[in-house]
Amino acid sequence: MIGRTLFGYFLRRYLVIVMQFLLAVSVIAFLIDFAELARRVGGLPGYSMGKGIVVTALRLPSLIELAMPFVILFSAMSVLMTLNRRYELVIARSAGVSAWQFLLPVCLGSFMIGVVMITGFNALSAYALSQSQLLETSIRGGASRADGQRLPWLRQKTEEGATIIGAKRVAKHGLLLSDATFVRFDNNNDIHERLDAREAVLGDGAWKLTDVTRFDSGGNKTTLAAAEVATGLKPEFVEEQFAMPETIPFFELPGKIEAARSFGLSANAFSMQYHSLLALPPLLVAMTLIAATVSMRFARLGQSALMILGGVLAGFLLYVVTVMVKALGSSGFVLPAVAAWTPVVIAAFFGVTFLLHKEDG
């Protein structure tokens, strides 16, 4: 049985290496995202280097969440190869400590990191990402960009007739629309007018539009400083249609899912995000087991570059599969719970089976 001192030593070594990799990845992600932001909005009047740095810094926690599985993979490979190269694992084995016992602190460290990510760090990430969307919207100032991708259209119906709503960007969980378009129909289902607004905010019983360009049924164009469009939509309904699930903290997701389903919506995107976060700690443990399969050869036998590359490719493949099934779960093709947990279970079985064969025959 591994002793407390050795257990703590392996755990501390692992956590230190995780922090080192996390710092390196954060710097690289910050520089890349800052350059990409400057490419997208650098020519707009509202952009400045200071604002660009703030937006990138606010987006950084969400980027760290995306990169965390790879941070764990490379950290686990690094610490195990380092311990092996210094013959510390050999000494531990000679003292009767099995591979499963000295992997326990590393796996426990990965699980603890996953728990911290979903219970504390995710709330910071969701809030920061929401604020970055709001700040980026103010930087754009309503400027239209050809590369902007529209969000799904939303249809509402009131006593005045039906209205189809679209936008290029959202903030405040979908309650603030930027570069919004409102196509209004009369009670005979004929187009009554089209309103193009720089911003649209969901208020009490109405959308409040600013910097509006109006086109009537005859094609005549007028400019309005502000306008209102009556609505009966609830914030929860709009959130389900427009909000990014990544901007909703983990502990608020069950409430959002329940509220969306009360309106007859599937809430697949929110449910997929919830189960993906719930499966994050086991996913990080699975990444650790994959790293162990290629990092535990005796140092005198050498670390095969091909095996290390295989471990990296296996981790990358797991990540790609996880992203793919997440898209399927969000669209409703697969149950979100199944989509979130299947890659984790398969990866864990793969790692455990390989190590059982390698260590126990």
N, C-alpha and C positions, 0 to 999 in steps of 0.2 A: 504494500500500500504506500502511495506517495505521501511523504511527510508534509507537514504544514509549511516548513521553511522552503522546501523545494517547490511546492505548489505556488507559494507567493513569489518566488524568484522567477519562475516561468511566466506567471501572470504579469508581473511588473515589466519583464523584458518585452512581452508581447504588446502591452498597452503603450509602452514608450515608442516602439516601432510604428504602431498604428498612428500615434500622434505625429511622428515624423513624416510618414506617407501622407497623412491628411493635410499637413501644412504644405507639402510640395504640391499636392493636387489642388489645393485651394488657390495657391498662387498662379498655377497654370490656368485653372478655370477662370480666374478673375481676369487675367490678361486676354484670354481668347474671347470671353464674353464682352469685355470692354471694347475690343477691336470690332467685334460684330455689331455692337450697339452704335458705335461711331459710324460704321458703314451704313447702317439703316437710317439713322436720324441726324448724322453729323452735319448735313447741309441745311437743316431747318433753323429758323431764327431763334427758337426757344432753347436750342441746345448749347450747352457749355461743358467744358471739361469737368467742372465741379459736379454738375448735375449728372453727367455720364458716370462719374465715379460712384456717386450715391446710388444711382439705379443699379449699377453692376454689383455694388456691395449688398444691396437689398436682395438681389437675385442669387447671390452666392450660396446662402443656406440651402435653397432648393437644388442647386447644382451639386452641392455636397451630398445631398440625399440620393441623387441619381448615381453618383460615383462611389458611394459607400461600399457596395458589393465588391467592386474592383479593389478598393483600398484594403478591404479585409483579405481578399485573395492574395494580393502581393505582400501584405504584411505577414500573413501566416507563412507564406513560402519563405520570406526573408528570415523570420525568426527561427524557423525549423532548420533551414540550411545553415544559419549561423551557429546554432547550437550543435548541429551535426559536425560542422567543420572544426569546431573547438573540442570535439569529442565529449561534450557534456551529455549528449544523449547516450553515447556508448557507456559512459560511467553510470548513468542512471539505469540503463539496462542491466549492467553487471551487478548493480545493487538490488536487482529484483523488481525494478519498476518497469511495467509493461508499456507498450506504445499507447494503449488506451488510457493509462494513468497519466502519462506526461502530456497527452493531447487534451486531457480534461480541463486544465486551466486555460488553454488556448481557446477551446470551444466555449468555456464559460465566459471568457472575456468577450468573445464575439457576440454571445447571447446578451450579455450586459450592455454592450454597445447598442445592439438592436433595440433593447428595451428603452434605453435613454433616448434613442432617436425618435421613437414613436410617442413617448410620454412627455418629453420636454422639448427636444429639438424641433419636432414637427410643428408645434405651436408657433415657435419663432419663425420657422421657414414659411408657414402659411401666411402669417401676418406680414412678414417682410416681402413676400411675393405679391401680396395684394397691394401693399404700398408702392412697390416698384411699378405695377401696372398703372396706378393712379398718377405717379410722377411722369411716367413715359407718355401717358395721355396728355398731360399738361405740356410736355415738351413738344409733342407733335402739334398742339394747338389747332387741331382740326385739319392739318395739311393732309391732302390725299396722296397716298403712295401707291404706285402700280403694283408693288409686290405684296400689298396687304391681302390677307386671306379673310374672306367674310365668314362670319359665324353662321350657324344654321338660322334660317328664317323662322320667325315666331308669328303665329296668327292669333288675333284677339277679336272678340265680337262684342259690340255694345249697342245701345239703342240707336246710335248714329250710323251703324253699319259695321262692316268688317274692316280690319286694318292688318296689314302684313308688315312686320317689323324686322329689320336687319341692321347689322352693325359690323364694322371692321375690327373694333377692339372693345373690350369691356374692362371695367374696374368695379371695386366695391361689391364683389361677389355677383356681378351681373346687373347691378342696379344703376350703374353709370355706363352709358353707351357712347362711344366715340365714333364719329363719321357715321351717324345713324341715318337710316332711310325708313320713312313711314309711307306706305302706299295705302290710301284710304278708299274704300268702296262705299257707295250709297246702298240703300235698301233694295235697289234693283240689281245689285252686283255689278254695277258699272263703276269704272274708276272715277272717283270724284276729284282727288288731288294727290300729289306726291310732295312730301316734305323731306328735304335733305338738311340735317342739322349737324352742327359741329359736335354738340353734346346733347344727350337726352338723359334725364334723371327721373327715375320712378318715384313719384310723390304720392300723396294721399288721393287716390282716385283719378290721377292724371299723370301722363308723361309731360315733363316740363322741358321744352326744347329751347336751345339758344343758338344764335347765328343761323337762321333758317333760310333756306332757298325753297320757295313754293312754286310748283308747277300745277296749274289748274287743268281741267279736262280739255281745254282748248290749246294747251301747250304754252300759255302765257306765263312768263317768269316774273316773280316778285321776290323781294328780299325783306325778311322780317327779323327784328332783333330778338324776338321771343315768340313762342307759341305753345299751346297746350293741346294734347290729344287725350280725350277721356279714356279711361281704362278700368277694368274690373279685375285686373291681374293682381295676384298676391305676390309678395317678394319671394316666397318659397318656390312658387311656380317659375318665376323668371330665373331664379338661381339655378334650378335644375336644367333649364334650357341654355343659359348663357355662361354661368360661372364655371371657372376651371376647378375641378375637384381638388387640385393641389393647393388652392387658396383656402380650403376648409380645414381647420385643425382636426386631429384624429378624434378627440372626444366629442366634437360637435357633429361628426358625420352620422352617427345613428339617428340623431334628431332630424337632420336634414333628409335622410333617407325616408324616415317615417312621414315627414311632412310632405315630401314629394309624392309618395305613394298614396297619401290621402287625397291628392288631386288626380289620381288615376294614372300617374306617370310611373315609368319603370324604375327610375333612379339607378340604372345600371352603372353609370359612370361613378356616382358617389359610392355605390356598393363595392365596385371594383377597387376604388381607392382605399376604402376601409379594409377590405380583406388583404390587399397588397401590403398595407402597413402592418396589419396583424401578423402577416406571414414573414415580415422582415427579419425578426430575430432568428427563426429557423433557417431562413435563406442565408444569413450570414454564417451560421453554423455549417450549413451545407458547403458554402464557399471554403470554409476552413478545412473541411474534410477532403475536398477536392485538392486543396493545396498540399495536404498531408500525403496524398497518394504519390506525389512526385518529388517530395522534399525530405524523405526519411531514409534514403540510402546511406550506408556508411560512407564517411568521408574518404576512406581509402579506395572505395570503388569509384569515386568521382560522381559528380552530379551531371547526369546526362543532359546535354542541352536539348536533345530531342524530347526527353521526358518533361523537362521544364516547359518547353514550348507547347507540349501536349496539355499540360495543366492549364496554361494560359488560354489555350484555345477552348478547352473544356469549360473554363469559367466564362469565357466570352460567349460560348454557345448557350450556356445556361442563361446568361443575361439576355441574349437575343430572344430566346424562347420565352422568357418571362415577359419581355416587352410585347411580343407578338400575341401571347395569350391574354395579356392585359387589354390589348386592343379588341380582341374577340369578346372578352368579358364586358368591356365598356359598351360595345355595340349590341350586346344581347345574344350573340351567336352561341356563347357558352355561359353557363351559370358563373357569376363572379367568384363565388367561393371555390368552385372547381378550377377555374382559370388561375386563381391566385395560389392555390396550394399544390396543384399537380406538379409543376416544375420543382418545387421545393422537396416534395416527397421523392420524386424520381432521383434528384441529385443526391439526397441524403442516402437513399438505398444504394446508389452507385458508389459513393464514397465508403460507406460501411462495408459493402460487399468486397470492394477492392482491398481494403485494409484487412478484412478478415482473411482473405486469401493470402495476402502478403505476410501478415504477422502470425496468423494461427494455422496456416496451411489449408 
